Structure formats: C-alpha cells, structure tokens
Amino acid sequence: MLELEIPGWGEAAIENLVLDYNGTIALDGELLPGAAERIERIAAQGIQVFVITADTNGTVKAQCAGLPLEVLVYGGGAVAKEKLRLVERLGRESTMAIGNGNNDREMLEGAGISVAVLGKEGCSAKTLAVADILVPSIEDGLDLLLKPHRLKATLRG
C-alpha cells in the first residue's frame, strides 16, 4: 500500500491499481517497454494490480503472463461498465486507475485517483476531462506510484 498526505487534497492510501490495456500499457496489443518492470515494482510495494480490457487484439493474457497482476477480459459492449464495477468493488478511495480510451471514462471518474495517458493511440477527450492527472506515457503514469513525490506535487491544492 502507498500512503500519502497531499496538501489541499487529503490523505491517499492506494491499495489497488486498475489499468486499461490497449492504448494504456500496450500498443497494438504488445506491452509497452518499461511497463512490465514497473508493474512488478508496484506489486512488490503491496499494491494489487488489475488489467481490465476488451482485448481488441486478443493478446493480453499472453503479454501479461508471469506478471503479478490479474487480467480481466470483457466483451466490447460491457467493458466500460465492468471497469467501473471493478473500481467500486475494490473501493474508490483505495484505487488508482489509469486509462486512455472512451471506455475508461467511468472507471477514471470512479477512482480515488485517476490518470489519463496521452500515448501514441491518443486519449479520449471525454476521458481526459474526468482525469485528475494527464501523463504523456504509461512509464510516467506508473512512476507516479514509484516516485510518489510526483503524485503529491501534481495533486496538491
């Protein structure tokens, strides 16, 4: 778990990290460089990691094999609601969510801390509008948990 006091924001106790797959930690179905190593380090801090996706390219299970995370795959029409349900089940206040697509909007809106990634696939404007933080890459997004002073500096009021 990661615990922080963020001036003007409040206390954060992050126990869960929920990640979108394509466009967030993967591009064209392949895990982005640096993502696996960072996920391993985050999980080693005691944070549970989940990847939830419609799996557009059908590669998520193979690409995430051996990583300390749980993969959840839902059909395209159901995935947006399932992402939000996962955040609600885990607990909003203890969950950080990272995504980029329109089907990530509700998940980001429901999470205690939400991060939008503006990678090569782009970022849905509607999703960006509800995010607490925008980062240029997944490496930067995951580093917010590995270097929490960045999270604190960005969210302070």
DRENMARTOR-136353 format. One record per atom (N, C-alpha, C): residue number from 1; residue in one letter; chain; z, y, x. Coordinates in steps of 0.1 Angstrom, whole numbers, always signed. Atoms other than C-alpha are relative to their C-alpha. Layout:
N
<i NUM&aa A&ch A&z Z&y Y&x X>
...
//
This chain:
157
<i 1&aa M&ch A&z +0&y -12&x +8>
<i 1&aa M&ch A&z +0&y +0&x +0>
<i 1&aa M&ch A&z +0&y +12&x +9>
<i 2&aa L&ch A&z +0&y -12&x -7>
<i 2&aa L&ch A&z -7&y +35&x +11>
<i 2&aa L&ch A&z +7&y +11&x -9>
<i 3&aa E&ch A&z -7&y -10&x +7>
<i 3&aa E&ch A&z +18&y +61&x +1>
<i 3&aa E&ch A&z -1&y +14&x +7>
<i 4&aa L&ch A&z +1&y -14&x -5>
<i 4&aa L&ch A&z +13&y +99&x +5>
<i 4&aa L&ch A&z +5&y +10&x -10>
<i 5&aa E&ch A&z -4&y -11&x +8>
<i 5&aa E&ch A&z +27&y +131&x -7>
<i 5&aa E&ch A&z -11&y +11&x +2>
<i 6&aa I&ch A&z +11&y -9&x -1>
<i 6&aa I&ch A&z -2&y +155&x -14>
<i 6&aa I&ch A&z +5&y +13&x -6>
<i 7&aa P&ch A&z -5&y -12&x +6>
<i 7&aa P&ch A&z +10&y +191&x -18>
<i 7&aa P&ch A&z -10&y +6&x -11>
<i 8&aa G&ch A&z +8&y -5&x +11>
<i 8&aa G&ch A&z -2&y +205&x -51>
<i 8&aa G&ch A&z -7&y -10&x -8>
<i 9&aa W&ch A&z +7&y +11&x +7>
<i 9&aa W&ch A&z -15&y +171&x -62>
<i 9&aa W&ch A&z +11&y -9&x -5>
<i 10&aa G&ch A&z -11&y +9&x +4>
<i 10&aa G&ch A&z +16&y +149&x -62>
<i 10&aa G&ch A&z +0&y -12&x +9>
<i 11&aa E&ch A&z -1&y +12&x -8>
<i 11&aa E&ch A&z +25&y +115&x -49>
<i 11&aa E&ch A&z -11&y -9&x -3>
<i 12&aa A&ch A&z +10&y +10&x +2>
<i 12&aa A&ch A&z -1&y +89&x -44>
<i 12&aa A&ch A&z +5&y -13&x +6>
<i 13&aa A&ch A&z -4&y +13&x -5>
<i 13&aa A&ch A&z +7&y +52&x -40>
<i 13&aa A&ch A&z -12&y -10&x -3>
<i 14&aa I&ch A&z +12&y +8&x +2>
<i 14&aa I&ch A&z -26&y +33&x -36>
<i 14&aa I&ch A&z +2&y -14&x +4>
<i 15&aa E&ch A&z -2&y +14&x -2>
<i 15&aa E&ch A&z -23&y -4&x -41>
<i 15&aa E&ch A&z -13&y -8&x -1>
<i 16&aa N&ch A&z +13&y +7&x +3>
<i 16&aa N&ch A&z -59&y -12&x -52>
<i 16&aa N&ch A&z -11&y +9&x +4>
<i 17&aa L&ch A&z +13&y -7&x -3>
<i 17&aa L&ch A&z -94&y -2&x -41>
<i 17&aa L&ch A&z -11&y -7&x -8>
<i 18&aa V&ch A&z +11&y +5&x +7>
<i 18&aa V&ch A&z -122&y -7&x -65>
<i 18&aa V&ch A&z -13&y +6&x +4>
<i 19&aa L&ch A&z +12&y -4&x -6>
<i 19&aa L&ch A&z -157&y -5&x -51>
<i 19&aa L&ch A&z -12&y -4&x -8>
<i 20&aa D&ch A&z +13&y +3&x +5>
<i 20&aa D&ch A&z -192&y -4&x -66>
<i 20&aa D&ch A&z -7&y -7&x +12>
<i 21&aa Y&ch A&z +8&y +7&x -11>
<i 21&aa Y&ch A&z -217&y -25&x -46>
<i 21&aa Y&ch A&z -12&y +8&x +4>
<i 22&aa N&ch A&z +13&y -6&x -4>
<i 22&aa N&ch A&z -253&y -13&x -46>
<i 22&aa N&ch A&z +0&y +15&x -1>
<i 23&aa G&ch A&z +0&y -14&x -1>
<i 23&aa G&ch A&z -256&y +23&x -35>
<i 23&aa G&ch A&z +13&y +6&x +5>
<i 24&aa T&ch A&z -13&y -4&x -5>
<i 24&aa T&ch A&z -220&y +24&x -25>
<i 24&aa T&ch A&z +4&y -6&x +13>
<i 25&aa I&ch A&z -3&y +7&x -12>
<i 25&aa I&ch A&z -211&y -3&x +0>
<i 25&aa I&ch A&z -12&y -7&x +5>
<i 26&aa A&ch A&z +12&y +8&x -4>
<i 26&aa A&ch A&z -246&y -18&x +1>
<i 26&aa A&ch A&z -12&y +9&x -3>
<i 27&aa L&ch A&z +13&y -6&x +3>
<i 27&aa L&ch A&z -282&y -5&x +2>
<i 27&aa L&ch A&z -10&y -11&x -1>
<i 28&aa D&ch A&z +10&y +10&x +3>
<i 28&aa D&ch A&z -310&y -26&x -13>
<i 28&aa D&ch A&z +6&y -14&x +1>
<i 29&aa G&ch A&z -6&y +13&x +0>
<i 29&aa G&ch A&z -285&y -55&x -16>
<i 29&aa G&ch A&z +7&y -4&x +13>
<i 30&aa E&ch A&z -6&y +4&x -13>
<i 30&aa E&ch A&z -273&y -55&x +20>
<i 30&aa E&ch A&z +11&y +9&x +3>
<i 31&aa L&ch A&z -12&y -7&x -4>
<i 31&aa L&ch A&z -239&y -45&x +31>
<i 31&aa L&ch A&z -3&y +10&x +11>
<i 32&aa L&ch A&z +3&y -11&x -10>
<i 32&aa L&ch A&z -240&y -12&x +50>
<i 32&aa L&ch A&z +8&y -2&x +13>
<i 33&aa P&ch A&z -7&y +2&x -13>
<i 33&aa P&ch A&z -230&y -12&x +87>
<i 33&aa P&ch A&z +14&y +8&x -1>
<i 34&aa G&ch A&z -13&y -6&x +0>
<i 34&aa G&ch A&z -193&y -4&x +91>
<i 34&aa G&ch A&z +9&y -3&x -12>
<i 35&aa A&ch A&z -7&y +2&x +12>
<i 35&aa A&ch A&z -183&y -13&x +56>
<i 35&aa A&ch A&z +9&y -12&x +1>
<i 36&aa A&ch A&z -9&y +13&x -1>
<i 36&aa A&ch A&z -170&y -49&x +63>
<i 36&aa A&ch A&z +12&y +2&x +8>
<i 37&aa E&ch A&z -11&y -2&x -9>
<i 37&aa E&ch A&z -149&y -39&x +92>
<i 37&aa E&ch A&z +11&y +9&x -6>
<i 38&aa R&ch A&z -9&y -9&x +6>
<i 38&aa R&ch A&z -133&y -10&x +73>
<i 38&aa R&ch A&z +7&y -7&x -12>
<i 39&aa I&ch A&z -6&y +7&x +11>
<i 39&aa I&ch A&z -127&y -32&x +42>
<i 39&aa I&ch A&z +11&y -9&x +6>
<i 40&aa E&ch A&z -10&y +9&x -6>
<i 40&aa E&ch A&z -109&y -57&x +65>
<i 40&aa E&ch A&z +13&y +7&x +4>
<i 41&aa R&ch A&z -11&y -8&x -4>
<i 41&aa R&ch A&z -87&y -30&x +79>
<i 41&aa R&ch A&z +8&y +6&x -12>
<i 42&aa I&ch A&z -7&y -5&x +13>
<i 42&aa I&ch A&z -79&y -16&x +44>
<i 42&aa I&ch A&z +8&y -11&x -6>
<i 43&aa A&ch A&z -7&y +11&x +5>
<i 43&aa A&ch A&z -69&y -50&x +32>
<i 43&aa A&ch A&z +12&y -4&x +8>
<i 44&aa A&ch A&z -11&y +3&x -9>
<i 44&aa A&ch A&z -47&y -55&x +62>
<i 44&aa A&ch A&z +12&y +9&x -2>
<i 45&aa Q&ch A&z -11&y -9&x +3>
<i 45&aa Q&ch A&z -27&y -25&x +51>
<i 45&aa Q&ch A&z +7&y -4&x -13>
<i 46&aa G&ch A&z -6&y +4&x +12>
<i 46&aa G&ch A&z -18&y -44&x +19>
<i 46&aa G&ch A&z -6&y +5&x -13>
<i 47&aa I&ch A&z +8&y -5&x +12>
<i 47&aa I&ch A&z -44&y -28&x -4>
<i 47&aa I&ch A&z -9&y -11&x -5>
<i 48&aa Q&ch A&z +9&y +10&x +6>
<i 48&aa Q&ch A&z -61&y -52&x -28>
<i 48&aa Q&ch A&z -14&y +7&x -2>
<i 49&aa V&ch A&z +13&y -5&x +1>
<i 49&aa V&ch A&z -99&y -47&x -27>
<i 49&aa V&ch A&z -8&y -8&x -9>
<i 50&aa F&ch A&z +9&y +6&x +10>
<i 50&aa F&ch A&z -123&y -54&x -55>
<i 50&aa F&ch A&z -14&y +6&x +1>
<i 51&aa V&ch A&z +14&y -4&x +1>
<i 51&aa V&ch A&z -161&y -52&x -57>
<i 51&aa V&ch A&z -4&y -4&x -14>
<i 52&aa I&ch A&z +4&y +3&x +13>
<i 52&aa I&ch A&z -174&y -49&x -92>
<i 52&aa I&ch A&z -14&y +6&x -2>
<i 53&aa T&ch A&z +14&y -4&x -1>
<i 53&aa T&ch A&z -211&y -48&x -98>
<i 53&aa T&ch A&z -9&y -8&x -11>
<i 54&aa A&ch A&z +10&y +7&x +8>
<i 54&aa A&ch A&z -241&y -57&x -120>
<i 54&aa A&ch A&z -9&y -9&x +10>
<i 55&aa D&ch A&z +7&y +7&x -10>
<i 55&aa D&ch A&z -255&y -71&x -87>
<i 55&aa D&ch A&z -15&y +0&x -2>
<i 56&aa T&ch A&z +14&y -2&x +2>
<i 56&aa T&ch A&z -290&y -58&x -91>
<i 56&aa T&ch A&z -9&y -9&x +9>
<i 57&aa N&ch A&z +8&y +8&x -10>
<i 57&aa N&ch A&z -303&y -76&x -60>
<i 57&aa N&ch A&z +4&y -15&x +1>
<i 58&aa G&ch A&z -5&y +14&x +0>
<i 58&aa G&ch A&z -283&y -108&x -65>
<i 58&aa G&ch A&z +5&y -5&x +13>
<i 59&aa T&ch A&z -4&y +4&x -14>
<i 59&aa T&ch A&z -268&y -107&x -30>
<i 59&aa T&ch A&z +15&y +2&x +2>
<i 60&aa V&ch A&z -13&y -4&x -2>
<i 60&aa V&ch A&z -232&y -95&x -35>
<i 60&aa V&ch A&z +9&y -12&x +5>
<i 61&aa K&ch A&z -8&y +11&x -4>
<i 61&aa K&ch A&z -215&y -129&x -32>
<i 61&aa K&ch A&z -2&y -5&x +15>
<i 62&aa A&ch A&z +3&y +4&x -14>
<i 62&aa A&ch A&z -233&y -139&x +0>
<i 62&aa A&ch A&z +3&y +11&x +10>
<i 63&aa Q&ch A&z -2&y -11&x -10>
<i 63&aa Q&ch A&z -230&y -105&x +16>
<i 63&aa Q&ch A&z +15&y +3&x +2>
<i 64&aa C&ch A&z -14&y -2&x +0>
<i 64&aa C&ch A&z -192&y -103&x +8>
<i 64&aa C&ch A&z +8&y -12&x +4>
<i 65&aa A&ch A&z -7&y +12&x -3>
<i 65&aa A&ch A&z -184&y -139&x +17>
<i 65&aa A&ch A&z +8&y +2&x +13>
<i 66&aa G&ch A&z -10&y -1&x -12>
<i 66&aa G&ch A&z -154&y -141&x +41>
<i 66&aa G&ch A&z +7&y +13&x +1>
<i 67&aa L&ch A&z -8&y -12&x +0>
<i 67&aa L&ch A&z -142&y -106&x +33>
<i 67&aa L&ch A&z +12&y -1&x -9>
<i 68&aa P&ch A&z -12&y +1&x +8>
<i 68&aa P&ch A&z -107&y -101&x +20>
<i 68&aa P&ch A&z -1&y +9&x -13>
<i 69&aa L&ch A&z +2&y -8&x +13>
<i 69&aa L&ch A&z -118&y -89&x -15>
<i 69&aa L&ch A&z -4&y -10&x -11>
<i 70&aa E&ch A&z +4&y +8&x +12>
<i 70&aa E&ch A&z -125&y -102&x -50>
<i 70&aa E&ch A&z -13&y +6&x -5>
<i 71&aa V&ch A&z +13&y -5&x +6>
<i 71&aa V&ch A&z -161&y -99&x -63>
<i 71&aa V&ch A&z +0&y -4&x -15>
<i 72&aa L&ch A&z +2&y +1&x +14>
<i 72&aa L&ch A&z -167&y -94&x -100>
<i 72&aa L&ch A&z -14&y +4&x -4>
<i 73&aa V&ch A&z +14&y -3&x +4>
<i 73&aa V&ch A&z -202&y -96&x -114>
<i 73&aa V&ch A&z -1&y +0&x -16>
<i 74&aa Y&ch A&z +2&y -1&x +15>
<i 74&aa Y&ch A&z -211&y -84&x -150>
<i 74&aa Y&ch A&z -15&y +4&x -2>
<i 75&aa G&ch A&z +13&y -4&x +4>
<i 75&aa G&ch A&z -244&y -81&x -168>
<i 75&aa G&ch A&z -2&y +15&x -1>
<i 76&aa G&ch A&z +2&y -14&x -1>
<i 76&aa G&ch A&z -260&y -47&x -166>
<i 76&aa G&ch A&z +5&y +9&x -11>
<i 77&aa G&ch A&z -5&y -8&x +11>
<i 77&aa G&ch A&z -251&y -35&x -201>
<i 77&aa G&ch A&z +15&y +0&x -1>
<i 78&aa A&ch A&z -15&y +1&x +1>
<i 78&aa A&ch A&z -214&y -45&x -197>
<i 78&aa A&ch A&z +7&y +6&x +12>
<i 79&aa V&ch A&z -7&y -3&x -12>
<i 79&aa V&ch A&z -207&y -34&x -162>
<i 79&aa V&ch A&z +8&y +13&x +0>
<i 80&aa A&ch A&z -7&y -13&x +1>
<i 80&aa A&ch A&z -197&y +2&x -169>
<i 80&aa A&ch A&z +14&y -1&x -6>
<i 81&aa K&ch A&z -13&y +2&x +7>
<i 81&aa K&ch A&z -170&y -8&x -194>
<i 81&aa K&ch A&z +9&y -9&x +8>
<i 82&aa E&ch A&z -9&y +10&x -8>
<i 82&aa E&ch A&z -158&y -37&x -172>
<i 82&aa E&ch A&z +6&y +7&x +12>
<i 83&aa K&ch A&z -5&y -7&x -11>
<i 83&aa K&ch A&z -154&y -13&x -143>
<i 83&aa K&ch A&z +13&y +8&x -4>
<i 84&aa L&ch A&z -12&y -7&x +6>
<i 84&aa L&ch A&z -131&y +9&x -164>
<i 84&aa L&ch A&z +11&y -9&x -3>
<i 85&aa R&ch A&z -11&y +10&x +4>
<i 85&aa R&ch A&z -112&y -21&x -178>
<i 85&aa R&ch A&z +7&y -5&x +13>
<i 86&aa L&ch A&z -7&y +5&x -12>
<i 86&aa L&ch A&z -105&y -33&x -142>
<i 86&aa L&ch A&z +9&y +11&x +5>
<i 87&aa V&ch A&z -9&y -11&x -5>
<i 87&aa V&ch A&z -91&y +1&x -132>
<i 87&aa V&ch A&z +12&y +1&x -9>
<i 88&aa E&ch A&z -11&y +0&x +10>
<i 88&aa E&ch A&z -70&y +1&x -164>
<i 88&aa E&ch A&z +10&y -12&x +2>
<i 89&aa R&ch A&z -9&y +13&x -2>
<i 89&aa R&ch A&z -57&y -35&x -158>
<i 89&aa R&ch A&z +8&y +2&x +13>
<i 90&aa L&ch A&z -7&y -1&x -13>
<i 90&aa L&ch A&z -48&y -27&x -121>
<i 90&aa L&ch A&z +10&y +11&x -1>
<i 91&aa G&ch A&z -8&y -11&x +1>
<i 91&aa G&ch A&z -32&y +6&x -131>
<i 91&aa G&ch A&z -6&y +12&x +6>
<i 92&aa R&ch A&z +7&y -12&x -4>
<i 92&aa R&ch A&z -48&y +40&x -129>
<i 92&aa R&ch A&z +6&y +7&x +12>
<i 93&aa E&ch A&z -7&y -8&x -11>
<i 93&aa E&ch A&z -22&y +57&x -107>
<i 93&aa E&ch A&z +0&y -7&x +13>
<i 94&aa S&ch A&z -1&y +8&x -13>
<i 94&aa S&ch A&z -22&y +29&x -81>
<i 94&aa S&ch A&z -14&y -4&x +5>
<i 95&aa T&ch A&z +13&y +5&x -4>
<i 95&aa T&ch A&z -60&y +26&x -79>
<i 95&aa T&ch A&z -9&y +12&x +4>
<i 96&aa M&ch A&z +11&y -9&x -5>
<i 96&aa M&ch A&z -87&y +44&x -59>
<i 96&aa M&ch A&z -13&y -7&x -3>
<i 97&aa A&ch A&z +13&y +6&x +3>
<i 97&aa A&ch A&z -123&y +39&x -70>
<i 97&aa A&ch A&z -10&y +8&x +8>
<i 98&aa I&ch A&z +11&y -6&x -8>
<i 98&aa I&ch A&z -155&y +46&x -50>
<i 98&aa I&ch A&z -13&y -6&x -6>
<i 99&aa G&ch A&z +13&y +4&x +6>
<i 99&aa G&ch A&z -190&y +46&x -66>
<i 99&aa G&ch A&z -10&y +11&x +2>
<i 100&aa N&ch A&z +10&y -10&x +0>
<i 100&aa N&ch A&z -222&y +64&x -69>
<i 100&aa N&ch A&z -9&y +1&x -12>
<i 101&aa G&ch A&z +9&y +1&x +11>
<i 101&aa G&ch A&z -241&y +53&x -100>
<i 101&aa G&ch A&z +5&y +5&x -13>
<i 102&aa N&ch A&z -4&y -4&x +13>
<i 102&aa N&ch A&z -240&y +64&x -136>
<i 102&aa N&ch A&z +9&y -10&x -6>
<i 103&aa N&ch A&z -9&y +10&x +6>
<i 103&aa N&ch A&z -223&y +31&x -145>
<i 103&aa N&ch A&z +14&y +0&x +8>
<i 104&aa D&ch A&z -13&y -2&x -7>
<i 104&aa D&ch A&z -194&y +42&x -121>
<i 104&aa D&ch A&z +8&y +11&x -6>
<i 105&aa R&ch A&z -7&y -13&x +5>
<i 105&aa R&ch A&z -186&y +74&x -140>
<i 105&aa R&ch A&z +13&y -3&x -7>
<i 106&aa E&ch A&z -12&y +3&x +8>
<i 106&aa E&ch A&z -160&y +59&x -164>
<i 106&aa E&ch A&z +11&y -6&x +10>
<i 107&aa M&ch A&z -9&y +6&x -10>
<i 107&aa M&ch A&z -144&y +39&x -135>
<i 107&aa M&ch A&z +6&y +11&x +8>
<i 108&aa L&ch A&z -5&y -11&x -8>
<i 108&aa L&ch A&z -141&y +71&x -114>
<i 108&aa L&ch A&z +9&y +9&x -8>
<i 109&aa E&ch A&z -8&y -9&x +8>
<i 109&aa E&ch A&z -128&y +91&x -143>
<i 109&aa E&ch A&z +14&y -6&x -3>
<i 110&aa G&ch A&z -12&y +7&x +3>
<i 110&aa G&ch A&z -102&y +64&x -150>
<i 110&aa G&ch A&z +10&y -2&x +12>
<i 111&aa A&ch A&z -8&y +3&x -12>
<i 111&aa A&ch A&z -89&y +60&x -114>
<i 111&aa A&ch A&z +9&y +12&x +4>
<i 112&aa G&ch A&z -9&y -11&x -5>
<i 112&aa G&ch A&z -60&y +79&x -99>
<i 112&aa G&ch A&z -6&y +9&x +10>
<i 113&aa I&ch A&z +8&y -8&x -10>
<i 113&aa I&ch A&z -82&y +90&x -70>
<i 113&aa I&ch A&z -14&y -6&x +0>
<i 114&aa S&ch A&z +13&y +5&x +1>
<i 114&aa S&ch A&z -119&y +88&x -73>
<i 114&aa S&ch A&z -9&y +7&x +10>
<i 115&aa V&ch A&z +9&y -5&x -11>
<i 115&aa V&ch A&z -146&y +92&x -46>
<i 115&aa V&ch A&z -14&y -4&x -4>
<i 116&aa A&ch A&z +14&y +2&x +2>
<i 116&aa A&ch A&z -183&y +96&x -52>
<i 116&aa A&ch A&z -7&y +0&x +14>
<i 117&aa V&ch A&z +7&y +1&x -12>
<i 117&aa V&ch A&z -207&y +86&x -24>
<i 117&aa V&ch A&z -14&y +5&x -2>
<i 118&aa L&ch A&z +14&y -5&x +1>
<i 118&aa L&ch A&z -239&y +105&x -18>
<i 118&aa L&ch A&z -8&y -6&x +12>
<i 119&aa G&ch A&z +7&y +7&x -10>
<i 119&aa G&ch A&z -258&y +79&x +2>
<i 119&aa G&ch A&z -15&y +1&x -2>
<i 120&aa K&ch A&z +14&y +0&x +0>
<i 120&aa K&ch A&z -294&y +71&x +6>
<i 120&aa K&ch A&z -6&y -3&x -14>
<i 121&aa E&ch A&z +4&y +3&x +13>
<i 121&aa E&ch A&z -296&y +58&x -30>
<i 121&aa E&ch A&z +3&y +13&x -9>
<i 122&aa G&ch A&z -3&y -12&x +8>
<i 122&aa G&ch A&z -282&y +92&x -43>
<i 122&aa G&ch A&z +13&y -2&x -7>
<i 123&aa C&ch A&z -12&y +0&x +8>
<i 123&aa C&ch A&z -254&y +99&x -67>
<i 123&aa C&ch A&z -3&y +6&x -13>
<i 124&aa S&ch A&z +2&y -5&x +13>
<i 124&aa S&ch A&z -255&y +103&x -104>
<i 124&aa S&ch A&z +8&y +13&x -2>
<i 125&aa A&ch A&z -7&y -13&x +2>
<i 125&aa A&ch A&z -247&y +140&x -113>
<i 125&aa A&ch A&z +12&y -2&x -10>
<i 126&aa K&ch A&z -12&y +2&x +9>
<i 126&aa K&ch A&z -225&y +128&x -142>
<i 126&aa K&ch A&z +11&y -7&x +7>
<i 127&aa T&ch A&z -11&y +6&x -8>
<i 127&aa T&ch A&z -205&y +106&x -118>
<i 127&aa T&ch A&z +6&y +10&x +9>
<i 128&aa L&ch A&z -5&y -11&x -9>
<i 128&aa L&ch A&z -202&y +134&x -93>
<i 128&aa L&ch A&z +9&y +10&x -7>
<i 129&aa A&ch A&z -7&y -10&x +8>
<i 129&aa A&ch A&z -189&y +157&x -120>
<i 129&aa A&ch A&z +15&y -5&x -3>
<i 130&aa V&ch A&z -14&y +4&x +3>
<i 130&aa V&ch A&z -158&y +135&x -126>
<i 130&aa V&ch A&z +8&y -5&x +13>
<i 131&aa A&ch A&z -6&y +5&x -12>
<i 131&aa A&ch A&z -151&y +125&x -90>
<i 131&aa A&ch A&z +10&y +11&x +6>
<i 132&aa D&ch A&z -9&y -9&x -6>
<i 132&aa D&ch A&z -121&y +140&x -71>
<i 132&aa D&ch A&z -6&y +5&x +14>
<i 133&aa I&ch A&z +6&y -2&x -14>
<i 133&aa I&ch A&z -140&y +138&x -37>
<i 133&aa I&ch A&z -14&y -5&x +0>
<i 134&aa L&ch A&z +14&y +5&x -4>
<i 134&aa L&ch A&z -176&y +136&x -26>
<i 134&aa L&ch A&z -1&y -2&x +15>
<i 135&aa V&ch A&z +2&y +4&x -14>
<i 135&aa V&ch A&z -184&y +119&x +7>
<i 135&aa V&ch A&z -15&y -3&x +2>
<i 136&aa P&ch A&z +14&y +2&x -3>
<i 136&aa P&ch A&z -218&y +116&x +25>
<i 136&aa P&ch A&z -3&y -15&x +2>
<i 137&aa S&ch A&z +2&y +14&x -4>
<i 137&aa S&ch A&z -213&y +79&x +33>
<i 137&aa S&ch A&z +12&y -9&x -4>
<i 138&aa I&ch A&z -11&y +9&x +3>
<i 138&aa I&ch A&z -192&y +48&x +25>
<i 138&aa I&ch A&z +10&y +0&x +12>
<i 139&aa E&ch A&z -9&y +0&x -11>
<i 139&aa E&ch A&z -178&y +49&x +60>
<i 139&aa E&ch A&z +10&y +12&x -2>
<i 140&aa D&ch A&z -9&y -12&x +2>
<i 140&aa D&ch A&z -164&y +84&x +52>
<i 140&aa D&ch A&z +9&y -3&x -12>
<i 141&aa G&ch A&z -8&y +3&x +11>
<i 141&aa G&ch A&z -151&y +72&x +19>
<i 141&aa G&ch A&z +11&y -10&x +3>
<i 142&aa L&ch A&z -10&y +10&x -4>
<i 142&aa L&ch A&z -133&y +41&x +33>
<i 142&aa L&ch A&z +10&y +6&x +10>
<i 143&aa D&ch A&z -8&y -6&x -10>
<i 143&aa D&ch A&z -120&y +62&x +62>
<i 143&aa D&ch A&z +11&y +9&x -6>
<i 144&aa L&ch A&z -11&y -8&x +7>
<i 144&aa L&ch A&z -100&y +83&x +36>
<i 144&aa L&ch A&z +13&y -8&x -1>
<i 145&aa L&ch A&z -12&y +8&x +0>
<i 145&aa L&ch A&z -77&y +53&x +34>
<i 145&aa L&ch A&z +5&y -4&x +14>
<i 146&aa L&ch A&z -4&y +4&x -14>
<i 146&aa L&ch A&z -77&y +45&x +71>
<i 146&aa L&ch A&z +5&y +12&x +8>
<i 147&aa K&ch A&z -5&y -13&x -6>
<i 147&aa K&ch A&z -71&y +82&x +81>
<i 147&aa K&ch A&z +5&y +9&x -12>
<i 148&aa P&ch A&z -5&y -6&x +12>
<i 148&aa P&ch A&z -50&y +94&x +51>
<i 148&aa P&ch A&z +2&y +15&x +1>
<i 149&aa H&ch A&z -1&y -14&x -1>
<i 149&aa H&ch A&z -46&y +129&x +65>
<i 149&aa H&ch A&z -12&y +7&x -5>
<i 150&aa R&ch A&z +12&y -6&x +5>
<i 150&aa R&ch A&z -82&y +135&x +55>
<i 150&aa R&ch A&z +1&y +0&x -16>
<i 151&aa L&ch A&z -2&y +0&x +14>
<i 151&aa L&ch A&z -73&y +125&x +19>
<i 151&aa L&ch A&z +9&y +11&x -4>
<i 152&aa K&ch A&z -10&y -11&x +3>
<i 152&aa K&ch A&z -43&y +148&x +19>
<i 152&aa K&ch A&z -6&y +14&x +2>
<i 153&aa A&ch A&z +6&y -13&x -3>
<i 153&aa A&ch A&z -63&y +177&x +34>
<i 153&aa A&ch A&z -10&y +4&x -11>
<i 154&aa T&ch A&z +11&y -3&x +10>
<i 154&aa T&ch A&z -91&y +174&x +8>
<i 154&aa T&ch A&z +6&y +2&x -14>
<i 155&aa L&ch A&z -5&y -1&x +13>
<i 155&aa L&ch A&z -69&y +170&x -23>
<i 155&aa L&ch A&z +11&y +10&x -2>
<i 156&aa R&ch A&z -11&y -9&x +1>
<i 156&aa R&ch A&z -41&y +194&x -15>
<i 156&aa R&ch A&z -4&y +13&x -9>
<i 157&aa G&ch A&z +2&y -12&x +9>
<i 157&aa G&ch A&z -37&y +223&x -40>
<i 157&aa G&ch A&z +4&y +13&x +6>
//
